[in-house]
Amino acid sequence: MVQAVGIGWAGFWLVTLACLAPSSHAQAVIEDPYPELITVPYFLSPGNRNITASVGQTAYLHCRVALLGDKAKVSWIRKRDLHVLTSGMVVFASDQRFQVIHAEKSENWTLQVKYVQLRDAGVYECQVNTVPKISMAYTLTVVESRSVILGPEYVKAGSTINLTCVINQVNMAGMVFWYHNLDILDYEGNVKILTQEDHQGTLSRLIIEKATPKHSGNYTC
């Protein structure tokens, strides 16, 4: 966590920055122009199978299976220890952070991992118990988001506070919040928050125009 600490006096305040700072299963993905001729379960295009999540976030691994029928079941396997996490709607993982999301008659069987930890990184398989089994591998990467706040040390009353939070993680849109002391800052009045991303990370700017001594304090991104 990164904090900007401000101490105000006589219309000025000091802002100091501190940084708290090999499977034998077959894979079957079928793109057939005549799907009505297919009678066995098969994987639909899964989209992204390389998922990245930050520590504490929720990760979703989406597996889509068509023509499952009444007998075949979809299971999620953790490859590092071959632990069966789920089978159908039954969850075998003792860790309650693991759940399967599936709506009735849906082709989607999503493995949800809440409050992701570094130890959750690795390969997971979506398997269907056909003969032979078919499987699809997914790689979950877990990163620790780190950030630093950049800004001036002194701000004069009546001028603009301009702080920039640099985060080493992409896909953070909608997940970056600014706090003043213990209060979350909203997009209102003279407060502006601008967040943008590039291939290296995320930048979020906090702008407070016509600052007054009441804006002294701790700022956290």
C-alpha positions in Angstrom: 0.0 0.0 0.0 1.3 3.5 -0.8 0.5 6.6 1.2 0.9 10.3 0.7 1.1 11.9 4.1 0.3 15.6 4.5 0.8 18.0 7.4 -0.7 21.4 6.9 0.0 24.8 8.5 -0.6 28.4 7.6 -2.1 27.6 4.2 0.7 25.2 3.3 1.1 21.5 3.9 3.9 19.0 3.4 3.2 15.9 1.4 5.6 13.0 2.1 5.4 9.8 0.2 6.0 6.3 1.7 5.8 3.0 -0.1 4.2 0.4 2.3 5.1 -0.9 0.2 2.3 -34.0 -19.0 -1.2 -35.0 -19.3 -2.3 -38.1 -21.3 -5.8 -36.7 -21.9 -7.0 -35.6 -25.3 -8.1 -32.1 -26.1 -11.2 -31.8 -28.3 -12.2 -28.4 -29.6 -14.5 -28.8 -32.5 -15.4 -26.0 -35.0 -17.7 -27.9 -37.3 -19.9 -26.3 -40.0 -22.5 -29.1 -39.3 -22.9 -29.2 -35.6 -26.0 -31.3 -35.9 -23.8 -34.3 -37.0 -21.9 -34.3 -33.7 -23.3 -36.5 -31.0 -20.5 -36.6 -28.3 -19.4 -33.9 -25.9 -16.9 -31.4 -27.1 -15.3 -28.1 -26.0 -16.5 -24.9 -27.5 -13.9 -22.2 -28.1 -12.8 -21.2 -24.6 -11.4 -17.8 -25.4 -8.5 -16.8 -23.1 -6.9 -19.7 -21.3 -4.1 -17.6 -19.7 -5.7 -15.8 -16.8 -3.9 -13.2 -14.7 -5.2 -12.1 -11.4 -3.8 -10.0 -8.6 -3.5 -11.2 -5.0 -6.9 -10.8 -3.3 -8.9 -10.6 -6.6 -11.4 -13.2 -7.9 -10.2 -15.4 -10.8 -12.6 -16.9 -13.3 -11.7 -19.9 -15.6 -14.4 -20.3 -18.2 -14.9 -23.8 -19.7 -17.6 -24.3 -22.3 -18.8 -27.8 -23.1 -21.5 -28.7 -25.7 -23.6 -31.9 -25.9 -22.8 -32.9 -22.4 -25.9 -35.0 -22.1 -27.1 -36.7 -18.9 -24.2 -39.0 -18.1 -21.0 -37.0 -18.8 -19.7 -34.7 -16.1 -17.4 -31.7 -16.2 -14.6 -31.7 -13.6 -11.9 -29.2 -12.6 -8.5 -30.6 -11.7 -5.5 -28.8 -10.2 -2.5 -30.2 -12.1 0.2 -29.7 -9.5 -1.3 -32.3 -7.1 -4.0 -33.8 -9.4 -6.6 -32.8 -6.9 -10.2 -32.9 -8.1 -11.6 -29.6 -7.1 -15.1 -30.0 -8.6 -17.2 -32.6 -10.4 -20.5 -31.4 -11.8 -21.8 -29.1 -9.2 -20.1 -30.9 -6.4 -17.1 -29.1 -4.8 -14.5 -31.4 -3.3 -12.0 -28.7 -2.4 -11.9 -28.1 1.4 -10.9 -24.6 0.5 -14.1 -22.7 0.2 -12.6 -20.2 -2.1 -13.1 -22.7 -4.9 -16.5 -22.8 -6.4 -18.1 -23.9 -9.7 -20.5 -21.6 -11.5 -23.0 -23.2 -13.8 -26.5 -22.1 -14.8 -29.1 -24.8 -15.6 -28.9 -25.8 -19.3 -25.9 -23.6 -19.8 -22.7 -24.8 -21.6 -20.5 -22.8 -19.3 -18.7 -24.4 -16.4 -16.7 -21.7 -14.7 -14.1 -22.3 -11.9 -14.2 -19.4 -9.5 -11.3 -18.8 -7.2 -12.0 -16.1 -4.6 -9.3 -14.0 -2.8 -6.5 -15.4 -5.0 -3.2 -16.2 -3.4 0.2 -16.7 -4.9 0.0 -20.4 -4.1 -3.0 -20.7 -6.4 -0.9 -20.0 -9.5 -0.5 -23.0 -11.9 -2.3 -25.1 -14.4 -5.9 -26.2 -14.0 -7.7 -28.7 -16.3 -11.3 -28.8 -17.3 -12.1 -32.5 -17.9 -15.1 -34.3 -19.3 -15.3 -38.0 -18.3 -16.0 -39.3 -21.8 -14.1 -42.4 -23.1 -11.4 -41.4 -23.7 -11.4 -38.4 -21.4 -11.1 -35.0 -23.0 -9.5 -32.0 -21.2 -8.6 -28.4 -21.7 -5.7 -26.8 -19.8 -5.8 -23.3 -18.3 -2.9 -21.3 -16.8 -3.6 -19.1 -13.8 -0.9 -16.5 -13.1 -1.1 -14.6 -9.8 0.8 -11.3 -9.3 1.3 -8.9 -6.4 0.1 -5.5 -7.4 2.7 -2.8 -6.4 2.2 0.9 -6.6 3.9 4.1 -5.8 2.4 7.6 -5.5 4.2 10.5 -7.1 3.5 14.1 -6.3 4.8 17.4 -4.9 6.1 17.6 -1.3 4.5 21.1 -0.7 1.2 22.3 -1.9 0.0 25.9 -1.4 -3.6 26.6 -0.4 -5.7 27.6 -3.4 -3.5 25.7 -5.8 -4.0 22.2 -7.2 -3.1 18.9 -5.6 -1.9 16.5 -8.3 -0.9 13.0 -7.3 -0.2 10.1 -9.6 -0.5 6.4 -8.6 1.6 4.1 -10.7 0.5 0.5 -10.5 2.5 -2.4 -12.1 -0.7 -4.2 -13.1 -3.0 -4.0 -16.1 -6.7 -4.6 -16.4 -7.3 -2.5 -13.3 -10.1 -0.4 -14.8 -12.8 0.1 -12.2 -10.7 -1.3 -9.4 -8.5 1.7 -8.5 -9.8 3.8 -5.6 -8.4 6.9 -3.8 -8.8 7.6 -0.1 -8.3 10.7 1.9 -7.5 9.5 5.4 -10.3 6.8 5.9 -12.8 8.3 3.4 -13.1 7.2 -0.2 -12.9 10.0 -2.7 -15.7 10.4 -5.2 -15.8 12.1 -8.6 -17.5 15.2 -7.3 -16.9 18.9 -6.7 -13.3 19.9 -7.3 -12.1 16.3 -7.1 -11.1 14.5 -10.4 -9.8 11.0 -10.8 -8.4 10.0 -14.2 -7.3 6.4 -14.7 -5.6 5.0 -17.9 -3.7 1.8 -18.8 -0.9 0.9 -21.1 0.9 -2.4 -21.7 3.1 -1.9 -18.7 0.6 -1.0 -16.0 -2.0 1.5 -14.8 -1.8 5.2 -14.0 -4.4 6.9 -11.8 -4.3 10.7 -11.3 -5.9 12.4 -8.4 -6.6 16.1 -9.0 -8.0 18.4 -6.4 -8.5 22.0 -7.6 -8.4 25.0 -5.3 -7.2 23.0 -2.3 -7.8 24.2 1.2 -6.3 23.1 4.5 -9.1 20.5 4.9 -7.4 18.6 2.2 -4.4 17.9 4.4 -3.9 14.3 5.5 -3.2 10.8 4.3 -3.8 9.9 0.6 -4.0 6.3 -0.3 -4.3 4.6 -3.7 
